[in-house]
């Protein structure tokens, strides 16, 4: 039996990433550095043994643009954006830096109700989106381009707290469906962009 594989990618760098601002569902495009990162992953995928048939992303510009670059370089079809891949909504926190968040709401801002989507809600949404995409494409390997908080919560949902951690821009993960659920083949790898990071 062929086990379906799903690639999971965080979008490339944006100016808000550089400034340390939380983006959430605010629609910020890639910057030039982010576009270069997308090319670095595309070049890696040309040489890797991982094979993908389709690319899909969230509808936010930073994810969609990353997906377009990779799909074009690899000659793969790009599906319509999937709403379930959107980044966590961060409510009134979107657009603020760490210093601004602490000044306004204190260090425990994450524990306050500032309009942000909860971990539990995001884990459910991310898991459902993964299953929907996988079920629609049962005989194909799909590359999903999404967002840092979305990916972090999906990994916790699938593999437990041990797999939590920072998800860098253009981080690349491969998971495979088995008879017992999903298992990680490659988790949160950024080797292809690390040589570029100053």
C-alpha positions in Angstrom: 0.0 0.0 0.0 1.2 3.5 -0.9 1.3 5.7 2.2 0.3 9.2 1.4 2.9 11.9 2.3 2.1 15.5 3.1 4.8 18.2 3.1 4.2 21.1 5.5 6.0 24.5 5.0 5.9 27.8 6.7 5.8 30.8 4.4 8.8 33.0 3.7 10.0 36.1 5.6 7.9 39.3 5.7 8.7 42.8 6.9 6.5 42.2 9.9 8.5 39.0 10.7 11.6 41.1 10.7 10.0 43.8 12.9 8.8 41.1 15.4 5.1 42.0 14.8 2.5 39.4 15.2 0.7 38.9 11.8 -2.1 36.5 12.5 -4.6 36.9 9.8 -3.4 40.4 8.8 -2.5 40.0 5.1 1.2 40.9 4.8 3.2 40.0 1.6 6.6 38.4 1.4 9.7 40.6 1.3 12.6 39.9 -1.1 14.3 37.8 1.5 11.2 35.7 1.8 11.0 35.2 -1.9 14.7 34.1 -1.9 13.9 31.6 0.9 11.0 30.1 -1.2 13.4 29.6 -4.1 15.9 27.9 -1.7 13.3 25.4 -0.7 12.2 24.9 -4.3 15.8 24.1 -5.2 16.1 21.7 -2.3 12.9 19.9 -3.4 14.3 19.4 -6.9 17.1 17.4 -5.4 15.4 15.7 -2.5 13.8 12.2 -2.7 10.5 13.6 -1.5 8.0 13.8 -4.3 5.0 16.0 -4.4 2.1 16.2 -6.9 0.2 19.3 -5.8 0.7 22.5 -3.8 -2.0 24.2 -1.6 -1.7 27.2 0.7 -3.7 29.5 2.9 -5.2 32.5 1.1 -2.9 35.0 2.9 -0.5 36.6 0.5 2.7 35.5 2.3 1.7 31.8 2.1 0.1 32.0 -1.3 3.2 33.8 -2.8 5.5 31.2 -1.3 3.3 28.4 -2.7 3.3 30.1 -6.2 7.1 30.3 -6.3 7.6 26.6 -5.3 4.8 25.3 -7.5 6.2 27.2 -10.5 9.8 26.1 -9.9 8.7 22.4 -9.6 6.1 22.5 -12.3 3.3 21.5 -10.0 -0.4 22.4 -10.0 -1.5 24.9 -7.4 -4.9 24.2 -5.8 -7.3 26.9 -4.6 -6.4 28.3 -1.2 -7.8 26.3 1.7 -9.5 28.4 4.4 -8.5 25.9 7.1 -4.8 26.7 6.6 -5.1 30.3 7.7 -2.9 31.5 10.5 -4.3 31.8 14.0 -6.4 34.9 14.5 -4.6 37.0 17.1 -7.3 39.6 17.6 -6.2 43.0 18.8 -2.6 41.7 19.3 -2.0 41.7 15.5 0.5 44.3 14.4 2.2 44.7 17.7 5.8 43.9 18.6 6.8 42.0 21.8 7.7 45.3 23.6 4.3 46.8 22.7 2.5 43.6 23.8 4.2 43.6 27.2 3.7 47.3 27.7 -0.1 47.1 26.9 -1.0 43.7 28.4 1.9 42.5 30.4 4.1 39.4 29.9 1.1 37.0 30.2 -0.8 38.5 27.3 -1.2 35.1 25.8 -3.4 34.0 28.7 -5.7 37.0 28.3 -8.7 37.2 26.0 -7.6 39.7 23.4 -9.6 38.1 20.6 -7.1 35.4 19.7 -8.0 31.9 18.6 -7.3 29.4 21.4 -4.8 26.6 21.1 -7.6 24.1 21.3 -9.6 25.7 18.5 -6.5 26.1 16.3 -5.5 22.4 16.8 -8.9 21.3 15.8 -9.1 23.5 12.8 -5.6 22.5 11.6 -6.2 18.8 12.1 -9.5 19.1 10.2 -7.9 21.0 7.3 -5.1 18.4 7.1 -7.7 15.5 6.9 -9.8 17.4 4.4 -6.9 17.9 2.0 -5.6 14.4 2.5 -9.0 12.8 1.8 -9.5 14.9 -1.3 -6.2 13.7 -2.7 -5.8 10.1 -1.4 -3.4 9.0 -4.1 -1.2 12.1 -4.2 1.5 13.7 -2.1 0.5 17.3 -1.3 2.8 20.2 -0.2 0.9 22.5 2.2 2.2 26.1 2.7 0.8 27.6 6.0 1.9 29.6 9.0 4.1 29.3 12.2 1.4 29.1 14.9 -0.8 26.9 12.7 2.0 24.4 12.1 3.1 24.5 15.8 -0.4 23.6 17.0 -0.8 20.9 14.3 2.4 19.2 15.4 1.3 19.2 19.0 -2.1 17.8 18.0 -0.5 15.1 15.9 2.7 14.2 17.9 2.3 15.7 21.4 4.0 18.5 23.3 7.5 17.0 22.6 7.2 18.3 19.1 6.5 21.9 20.0 9.0 24.5 19.2 9.7 27.5 17.0 8.8 27.1 13.4 11.2 29.1 11.2 10.4 30.7 7.9 10.4 28.0 5.1 10.6 25.3 7.8 10.0 22.0 6.0 8.2 19.0 7.5 7.1 15.7 5.9 4.5 13.5 7.5 3.2 10.1 6.3 -0.1 8.5 6.8 0.1 5.0 8.3 -2.5 2.6 9.5 -2.1 4.2 13.0 -2.3 7.8 11.9 0.3 10.3 10.9 4.0 9.8 11.6 6.8 12.4 11.1 9.4 11.6 8.5 11.2 14.9 8.7 10.2 17.5 11.3 10.7 21.3 11.2 13.9 21.2 9.1 15.4 24.6 8.0 18.7 23.3 6.6 18.0 24.8 3.2 17.7 28.4 4.5 20.2 28.3 7.3 23.2 29.0 5.1 21.4 32.2 4.0 20.7 33.5 7.5 23.2 36.1 8.7 
